[in-house]
Amino acid sequence: MLEAPDGRMRDNGRMADPALAPRSPFVGLVVTWVAAAIGAILIGLLAPGKLLMTWYVIGFGICVLLSFTVQLFRGETRGYILRVSAGSLGALLVMGIVSAGFGIASLFSV
């Protein structure tokens, strides 16, 4: 309630209630990591050999932007930087493991 200039009280609308049980941050992280895994597999299968690393860098950039977007959509300010960095680092590790798997597989293919 706010006091109007004439001394009467008026309603200022609904206030936002604090989240008593905030959502788990792992959902946003897992979304980013799964997108990184799918993207890395698609890049490994579809990208031409000479542009493979270029496409992995582009895919990682998209994963970083996805991590920002997912964590912004979550709507909680506390721990934002930590969640975005965890999502980006996880995406980097996932894409690195998948690309290493494709690299090892290319050594044994004829």
OpenMM code with the backbone's topology and positions (N, CA, C; nanometers):
from openmm import Vec3, app, unit

residues = "MET LEU GLU ALA PRO ASP GLY ARG MET ARG ASP ASN GLY ARG MET ALA ASP PRO ALA LEU ALA PRO ARG SER PRO PHE VAL GLY LEU VAL VAL THR TRP VAL ALA ALA ALA ILE GLY ALA ILE LEU ILE GLY LEU LEU ALA PRO GLY LYS LEU LEU MET THR TRP TYR VAL ILE GLY PHE GLY ILE CYS VAL LEU LEU SER PHE THR VAL GLN LEU PHE ARG GLY GLU THR ARG GLY TYR ILE LEU ARG VAL SER ALA GLY SER LEU GLY ALA LEU LEU VAL MET GLY ILE VAL SER ALA GLY PHE GLY ILE ALA SER LEU PHE SER VAL".split()
positions = [
    Vec3(0.0835, -0.1176, 0.0000),
    Vec3(0.0000, 0.0000, 0.0000),
    Vec3(0.0883, 0.1242, 0.0000),
    Vec3(0.0502, 0.2182, -0.0794),
    Vec3(0.1194, 0.3457, -0.0872),
    Vec3(0.0263, 0.4565, -0.0416),
    Vec3(0.0844, 0.5621, 0.0121),
    Vec3(0.0036, 0.6753, 0.0533),
    Vec3(-0.0044, 0.7743, -0.0619),
    Vec3(-0.1260, 0.8093, -0.1006),
    Vec3(-0.1491, 0.9058, -0.2070),
    Vec3(-0.1237, 1.0460, -0.1524),
    Vec3(-0.1033, 1.1470, -0.2408),
    Vec3(-0.0779, 1.2835, -0.1944),
    Vec3(-0.1886, 1.3396, -0.1058),
    Vec3(-0.3104, 1.2900, -0.1221),
    Vec3(-0.4191, 1.3418, -0.0389),
    Vec3(-0.4303, 1.2671, 0.0939),
    Vec3(-0.3388, 1.1777, 0.1237),
    Vec3(-0.3371, 1.1095, 0.2522),
    Vec3(-0.4059, 0.9748, 0.2537),
    Vec3(-0.4777, 0.9395, 0.1466),
    Vec3(-0.5449, 0.8098, 0.1430),
    Vec3(-0.4475, 0.7020, 0.0994),
    Vec3(-0.4729, 0.5827, 0.1405),
    Vec3(-0.3899, 0.4695, 0.1023),
    Vec3(-0.4440, 0.4117, -0.0283),
    Vec3(-0.3534, 0.3708, -0.1164),
    Vec3(-0.3953, 0.3094, -0.2412),
    Vec3(-0.3127, 0.1835, -0.2641),
    Vec3(-0.3680, 0.0939, -0.3436),
    Vec3(-0.3010, -0.0327, -0.3734),
    Vec3(-0.2034, -0.0120, -0.4885),
    Vec3(-0.0818, -0.0604, -0.4714),
    Vec3(0.0184, -0.0450, -0.5773),
    Vec3(0.0364, -0.1728, -0.6584),
    Vec3(-0.0572, -0.2631, -0.6521),
    Vec3(-0.0480, -0.3880, -0.7291),
    Vec3(0.0153, -0.4991, -0.6472),
    Vec3(0.0282, -0.6125, -0.7095),
    Vec3(0.0857, -0.7285, -0.6411),
    Vec3(0.2364, -0.7174, -0.6369),
    Vec3(0.2917, -0.7521, -0.5256),
    Vec3(0.4373, -0.7572, -0.5129),
    Vec3(0.4835, -0.8975, -0.5476),
    Vec3(0.6042, -0.9071, -0.5966),
    Vec3(0.6592, -1.0384, -0.6294),
    Vec3(0.6952, -1.1113, -0.5007),
    Vec3(0.6468, -1.2324, -0.4898),
    Vec3(0.6802, -1.3140, -0.3739),
    Vec3(0.8148, -1.3795, -0.3959),
    Vec3(0.8988, -1.3860, -0.2932),
    Vec3(1.0263, -1.4562, -0.3103),
    Vec3(1.0032, -1.6056, -0.3270),
    Vec3(1.0873, -1.6679, -0.4043),
    Vec3(1.0740, -1.8121, -0.4275),
    Vec3(1.1135, -1.8866, -0.3009),
    Vec3(1.0199, -1.9611, -0.2458),
    Vec3(1.0493, -2.0363, -0.1249),
    Vec3(1.1292, -2.1622, -0.1568),
    Vec3(1.0995, -2.2210, -0.2695),
    Vec3(1.1723, -2.3395, -0.3131),
    Vec3(1.2194, -2.3144, -0.4562),
    Vec3(1.3376, -2.2523, -0.4719),
    Vec3(1.3822, -2.2201, -0.6081),
    Vec3(1.4038, -2.3449, -0.6914),
    Vec3(1.3861, -2.3267, -0.8225),
    Vec3(1.4039, -2.4390, -0.9140),
    Vec3(1.5491, -2.4838, -0.9150),
    Vec3(1.5694, -2.6067, -0.9494),
    Vec3(1.7040, -2.6629, -0.9533),
    Vec3(1.7828, -2.6027, -1.0689),
    Vec3(1.9071, -2.5602, -1.0433),
    Vec3(1.9875, -2.5024, -1.1522),
    Vec3(2.0381, -2.6073, -1.2500),
    Vec3(2.0285, -2.7341, -1.2146),
    Vec3(2.0844, -2.8394, -1.2982),
    Vec3(2.0066, -2.8601, -1.4275),
    Vec3(1.8795, -2.8223, -1.4291),
    Vec3(1.7998, -2.8391, -1.5513),
    Vec3(1.8576, -2.7525, -1.6630),
    Vec3(1.8878, -2.6269, -1.6324),
    Vec3(1.9464, -2.5386, -1.7321),
    Vec3(2.0837, -2.5838, -1.7773),
    Vec3(2.1606, -2.6395, -1.6843),
    Vec3(2.2930, -2.6896, -1.7191),
    Vec3(2.2826, -2.8101, -1.8115),
    Vec3(2.1930, -2.9009, -1.7782),
    Vec3(2.1776, -3.0225, -1.8576),
    Vec3(2.1263, -2.9897, -1.9972),
    Vec3(2.0383, -2.8902, -2.0084),
    Vec3(1.9901, -2.8487, -2.1408),
    Vec3(2.1076, -2.8036, -2.2266),
    Vec3(2.1962, -2.7230, -2.1700),
    Vec3(2.3121, -2.6744, -2.2443),
    Vec3(2.4053, -2.7887, -2.2814),
    Vec3(2.4282, -2.8800, -2.1897),
    Vec3(2.5204, -2.9912, -2.2149),
    Vec3(2.4646, -3.0862, -2.3201),
    Vec3(2.3348, -3.1127, -2.3161),
    Vec3(2.2739, -3.2005, -2.4163),
    Vec3(2.2782, -3.1350, -2.5545),
    Vec3(2.2525, -3.0047, -2.5590),
    Vec3(2.2628, -2.9334, -2.6866),
    Vec3(2.4050, -2.9385, -2.7400),
    Vec3(2.5038, -2.9299, -2.6503),
    Vec3(2.6442, -2.9391, -2.6924),
    Vec3(2.6751, -3.0774, -2.7475),
    Vec3(2.6235, -3.1807, -2.6833),
    Vec3(2.6490, -3.3171, -2.7305),
    Vec3(2.5845, -3.3403, -2.8673),
    Vec3(2.4603, -3.2970, -2.8829),
    Vec3(2.3920, -3.3144, -3.0116),
    Vec3(2.4620, -3.2341, -3.1204),
    Vec3(2.4980, -3.1103, -3.0880),
    Vec3(2.5680, -3.0277, -3.1854),
    Vec3(2.7025, -3.0853, -3.2254),
    Vec3(2.7785, -3.1366, -3.1277),
    Vec3(2.9097, -3.1931, -3.1575),
    Vec3(2.8980, -3.3182, -3.2438),
    Vec3(2.7974, -3.4003, -3.2175),
    Vec3(2.7780, -3.5205, -3.2989),
    Vec3(2.7392, -3.4831, -3.4413),
    Vec3(2.6484, -3.3867, -3.4554),
    Vec3(2.6084, -3.3434, -3.5886),
    Vec3(2.7255, -3.2803, -3.6647),
    Vec3(2.8057, -3.2014, -3.5949),
    Vec3(2.9228, -3.1407, -3.6589),
    Vec3(3.0210, -3.2491, -3.7025),
    Vec3(3.0448, -3.3461, -3.6153),
    Vec3(3.1373, -3.4537, -3.6487),
    Vec3(3.0921, -3.5362, -3.7669),
    Vec3(2.9616, -3.5505, -3.7839),
    Vec3(2.9089, -3.6309, -3.8945),
    Vec3(2.8942, -3.5524, -4.0246),
    Vec3(2.8603, -3.4236, -4.0156),
    Vec3(2.8225, -3.3491, -4.1351),
    Vec3(2.9254, -3.2488, -4.1855),
    Vec3(3.0144, -3.2010, -4.0986),
    Vec3(3.1071, -3.0948, -4.1401),
    Vec3(3.2193, -3.1513, -4.2257),
    Vec3(3.2635, -3.0750, -4.3266),
    Vec3(3.3780, -3.1198, -4.4072),
    Vec3(3.5058, -3.1183, -4.3231),
    Vec3(3.5983, -3.2067, -4.3592),
    Vec3(3.7191, -3.2265, -4.2798),
    Vec3(3.8023, -3.1022, -4.2563),
    Vec3(3.8182, -3.0172, -4.3574),
    Vec3(3.9015, -2.8987, -4.3421),
    Vec3(3.8381, -2.7925, -4.2533),
    Vec3(3.7065, -2.7921, -4.2435),
    Vec3(3.6364, -2.6922, -4.1638),
    Vec3(3.5832, -2.7469, -4.0320),
    Vec3(3.6288, -2.8635, -3.9939),
    Vec3(3.5753, -2.9289, -3.8751),
    Vec3(3.5963, -2.8458, -3.7485),
    Vec3(3.7176, -2.7992, -3.7255),
    Vec3(3.7447, -2.7221, -3.6045),
    Vec3(3.6736, -2.5874, -3.6066),
    Vec3(3.6605, -2.5289, -3.7230),
    Vec3(3.5859, -2.4029, -3.7340),
    Vec3(3.4415, -2.4235, -3.6903),
    Vec3(3.3828, -2.5323, -3.7355),
    Vec3(3.2451, -2.5607, -3.6973),
    Vec3(3.2321, -2.5956, -3.5490),
    Vec3(3.3329, -2.6598, -3.4905),
    Vec3(3.3286, -2.6858, -3.3460),
    Vec3(3.3336, -2.5551, -3.2674),
    Vec3(3.4126, -2.4590, -3.3121),
    Vec3(3.4178, -2.3291, -3.2444),
    Vec3(3.2842, -2.2562, -3.2571),
    Vec3(3.2243, -2.2612, -3.3756),
    Vec3(3.0934, -2.1997, -3.3945),
    Vec3(2.9888, -2.2684, -3.3059),
    Vec3(2.9935, -2.3996, -3.3004),
    Vec3(2.9004, -2.4743, -3.2147),
    Vec3(2.9178, -2.4401, -3.0678),
    Vec3(3.0430, -2.4239, -3.0241),
    Vec3(3.0665, -2.3865, -2.8849),
    Vec3(3.0154, -2.2455, -2.8573),
    Vec3(3.0345, -2.1550, -2.9511),
    Vec3(2.9805, -2.0192, -2.9343),
    Vec3(2.8296, -2.0200, -2.9200),
    Vec3(2.7636, -2.1041, -2.9975),
    Vec3(2.6180, -2.1164, -2.9867),
    Vec3(2.5800, -2.1728, -2.8496),
    Vec3(2.6590, -2.2671, -2.7989),
    Vec3(2.6311, -2.3233, -2.6661),
    Vec3(2.6486, -2.2194, -2.5556),
    Vec3(2.7472, -2.1318, -2.5683),
    Vec3(2.7655, -2.0252, -2.4697),
    Vec3(2.6453, -1.9310, -2.4722),
    Vec3(2.6006, -1.8934, -2.5913),
    Vec3(2.4819, -1.8083, -2.6016),
    Vec3(2.3581, -1.8783, -2.5466),
    Vec3(2.3476, -2.0087, -2.5714),
    Vec3(2.2362, -2.0863, -2.5161),
    Vec3(2.2414, -2.0881, -2.3641),
    Vec3(2.3612, -2.1014, -2.3086),
    Vec3(2.3765, -2.1007, -2.1635),
    Vec3(2.3319, -1.9673, -2.1045),
    Vec3(2.3723, -1.8560, -2.1668),
    Vec3(2.3256, -1.7245, -2.1227),
    Vec3(2.1736, -1.7176, -2.1269),
    Vec3(2.1157, -1.7617, -2.2371),
    Vec3(1.9711, -1.7519, -2.2567),
    Vec3(1.8941, -1.8372, -2.1572),
    Vec3(1.9395, -1.9596, -2.1370),
    Vec3(1.8693, -2.0497, -2.0448),
    Vec3(1.8747, -1.9952, -1.9027),
    Vec3(1.9884, -1.9433, -1.8620),
    Vec3(1.9999, -1.8920, -1.7263),
    Vec3(1.9271, -1.7589, -1.7088),
    Vec3(1.9195, -1.6778, -1.8134),
    Vec3(1.8373, -1.5565, -1.8060),
    Vec3(1.6899, -1.5911, -1.7960),
    Vec3(1.6481, -1.6936, -1.8703),
    Vec3(1.5090, -1.7373, -1.8676),
    Vec3(1.4703, -1.7887, -1.7294),
    Vec3(1.5668, -1.8418, -1.6571),
    Vec3(1.5412, -1.8933, -1.5225),
    Vec3(1.4962, -1.7823, -1.4294),
    Vec3(1.5515, -1.6619, -1.4464),
    Vec3(1.5027, -1.5462, -1.3739),
    Vec3(1.5555, -1.5282, -1.2329),
    Vec3(1.6631, -1.5917, -1.1971),
    Vec3(1.7200, -1.5732, -1.0638),
    Vec3(1.8585, -1.5110, -1.0775),
    Vec3(1.8811, -1.4046, -1.0020),
    Vec3(2.0075, -1.3322, -1.0159),
    Vec3(2.1202, -1.3954, -0.9357),
    Vec3(2.0874, -1.4541, -0.8236),
    Vec3(2.1929, -1.5140, -0.7412),
    Vec3(2.2572, -1.6319, -0.8116),
    Vec3(2.3889, -1.6281, -0.8274),
    Vec3(2.4619, -1.7378, -0.8878),
    Vec3(2.4572, -1.7422, -1.0388),
    Vec3(2.4130, -1.6325, -1.1008),
    Vec3(2.3982, -1.6304, -1.2469),
    Vec3(2.5308, -1.6577, -1.3168),
    Vec3(2.6353, -1.5870, -1.2780),
    Vec3(2.7656, -1.6027, -1.3425),
    Vec3(2.8181, -1.7446, -1.3219),
    Vec3(2.7991, -1.7987, -1.2041),
    Vec3(2.8447, -1.9353, -1.1762),
    Vec3(2.7701, -2.0364, -1.2621),
    Vec3(2.6388, -2.0193, -1.2776),
    Vec3(2.5610, -2.1123, -1.3590),
    Vec3(2.5969, -2.1016, -1.5066),
    Vec3(2.6164, -1.9796, -1.5559),
    Vec3(2.6531, -1.9622, -1.6965),
    Vec3(2.7913, -2.0208, -1.7228),
    Vec3(2.8841, -1.9974, -1.6310),
    Vec3(3.0190, -2.0528, -1.6514),
    Vec3(3.0192, -2.2045, -1.6398),
    Vec3(2.9377, -2.2602, -1.5511),
    Vec3(2.9293, -2.4063, -1.5401),
    Vec3(2.8668, -2.4663, -1.6662),
    Vec3(2.7657, -2.4008, -1.7207),
    Vec3(2.7053, -2.4489, -1.8443),
    Vec3(2.8022, -2.4415, -1.9609),
    Vec3(2.8771, -2.3316, -1.9703),
    Vec3(2.9732, -2.3149, -2.0795),
    Vec3(3.0899, -2.4118, -2.0667),
    Vec3(3.1417, -2.4271, -1.9459),
    Vec3(3.2525, -2.5204, -1.9250),
    Vec3(3.2087, -2.6638, -1.9526),
    Vec3(3.0899, -2.7003, -1.9079),
    Vec3(3.0385, -2.8336, -1.9366),
    Vec3(3.0209, -2.8572, -2.0852),
    Vec3(2.9714, -2.7553, -2.1563),
    Vec3(2.9558, -2.7678, -2.3014),
    Vec3(3.0911, -2.7851, -2.3687),
    Vec3(3.1912, -2.7114, -2.3196),
    Vec3(3.3261, -2.7249, -2.3753),
    Vec3(3.3806, -2.8664, -2.3530),
    Vec3(3.3606, -2.9199, -2.2336),
    Vec3(3.4086, -3.0556, -2.2044),
    Vec3(3.3344, -3.1601, -2.2878),
    Vec3(3.2036, -3.1462, -2.2984),
    Vec3(3.1243, -3.2412, -2.3775),
    Vec3(3.1679, -3.2382, -2.5238),
    Vec3(3.1811, -3.1170, -2.5781),
    Vec3(3.2222, -3.1064, -2.7183),
    Vec3(3.3651, -3.1574, -2.7380),
    Vec3(3.4516, -3.1356, -2.6401),
    Vec3(3.5883, -3.1863, -2.6489),
    Vec3(3.5937, -3.3375, -2.6478),
    Vec3(3.5144, -3.3992, -2.5619),
    Vec3(3.5122, -3.5456, -2.5551),
    Vec3(3.4560, -3.6050, -2.6841),
    Vec3(3.3478, -3.5461, -2.7345),
    Vec3(3.2889, -3.5969, -2.8592),
    Vec3(3.3857, -3.5789, -2.9757),
    Vec3(3.4496, -3.4624, -2.9843),
    Vec3(3.5431, -3.4409, -3.0954),
    Vec3(3.6662, -3.5304, -3.0825),
    Vec3(3.7100, -3.5580, -2.9607),
    Vec3(3.8206, -3.6519, -2.9420),
    Vec3(3.7795, -3.7919, -2.9862),
    Vec3(3.6553, -3.8292, -2.9587),
    Vec3(3.6059, -3.9590, -3.0054),
    Vec3(3.6040, -3.9685, -3.1562),
    Vec3(3.5607, -3.8615, -3.2214),
    Vec3(3.5631, -3.8607, -3.3683),
    Vec3(3.7051, -3.8636, -3.4194),
    Vec3(3.7976, -3.7953, -3.3515),
    Vec3(3.9376, -3.7958, -3.3931),
    Vec3(4.0000, -3.9337, -3.3821),
    Vec3(3.9729, -4.0027, -3.2727),
    Vec3(4.0248, -4.1389, -3.2544),
    Vec3(3.9611, -4.2330, -3.3558),
    Vec3(3.8322, -4.2160, -3.3815),
    Vec3(3.7646, -4.3016, -3.4796),
    Vec3(3.8209, -4.2801, -3.6195),
    Vec3(3.8613, -4.1568, -3.6507),
    Vec3(3.9172, -4.1315, -3.7843),
    Vec3(4.0545, -4.1962, -3.8025),
    Vec3(4.1241, -4.2226, -3.6926),
    Vec3(4.2534, -4.2919, -3.7038),
    Vec3(4.2375, -4.4358, -3.7484),
    Vec3(4.1249, -4.4966, -3.7106),
    Vec3(4.1054, -4.6383, -3.7410),
    Vec3(4.0180, -4.6625, -3.8628),
    Vec3(3.9621, -4.5568, -3.9205),
    Vec3(3.8790, -4.5771, -4.0387),
    Vec3(3.9673, -4.5797, -4.1637),
    Vec3(3.9229, -4.6551, -4.2615),
    Vec3(4.0011, -4.6704, -4.3840),
    Vec3(3.9454, -4.5842, -4.4933),
] * unit.nanometer
topology = app.Topology()
chain = topology.addChain("A")
for resn in residues:
    res = topology.addResidue(resn, chain)
    for name in ("N", "CA", "C"):
        topology.addAtom(name, app.Element.getBySymbol(name[0]), res)
